[in-house]
Amino acid sequence: MTVVQPDLDSRRFAAPAEDARVARAAAALEANGITVLRAPDSAAAKRIVLDLIPAGSQVYQGASESLEASGIADVIGTSGRYQPLRPLVFRMDRVTQADEIRRLTASPDVMLGSVHAVTETGSLVAASASGSQLGPYVSGAGKVILVVGTQKIVPDLEDALRRIDEYVFPLEDARAQAAYGLHSGVNKLLIVNRELTADRITVVLCDEPLGF
């Protein structure tokens, strides 16, 4: 397998944002109905996220480097405090139980994940090959908690799309080939400009780089 790496210029998308840019993005998100919490590192982000999830909640998450790197995914699956849907879905038959899988994953109590860019103007941008996590992000999940490294903060939507195409996609494509033997793709794209339901979406901005 040939591993495709981002070019040197696109690596600017890997650097944590300065405090002023984080503050601008956080204020803009809050103005758009999205709750923002800040963590200095992945350990703090993990504590914040776990404290936000009520015991006994059905919790679902898609594949996320941010959740894996922070240790959140492991706790959700093994702690016994929550009802993790991901391991349940993996045990189900994707042919004979496809409808049940679709219903379970479309509307969990809590959806965990990340996005690929946060703009200083207050938008969240996520790309997906399958789109399975996007429906719960939009409206299906009762609550959405997104763990986002500050390296994902960009000035505007134009830069958000550039970050996805030039930086995120080559890394995710290489990961998908290694993990599944398949290429990834920017097949479906979600832009959240505003959330109308109070406290539905929480973004935990982490000063330690997490994910792509």
Sequence and secondary structure as in RCSB ss.txt:
>XXXX:A:sequence
MTVVQPDLDSRRFAAPAEDARVARAAAALEANGITVLRAPDSAAAKRIVLDLIPAGSQVYQGASESLEASGIADV
IGTSGRYQPLRPLVFRMDRVTQADEIRRLTASPDVMLGSVHAVTETGSLVAASASGSQLGPYVSGAGKVILVVGT
QKIVPDLEDALRRIDEYVFPLEDARAQAAYGLHSGVNKLLIVNRELTADRITVVLCDEPLGF
>XXXX:A:secstr
       TGGGGGGS   HHHHHHHHHHHHHTT EEEEESSHHHHHHHHHHHS TT EEEE   HHHHHHTHHHH
HHHSSSSEEHHHHHHHS TTTTHHHHHHHHHS SEEEE  SEEETTS EEEEESS TTHHIIIIISSEEEEEEEG
GGEESSHHHHHHHIIIIIHHHHHHHHHHHHSS     EEEEE    STTSEEEEEESS    
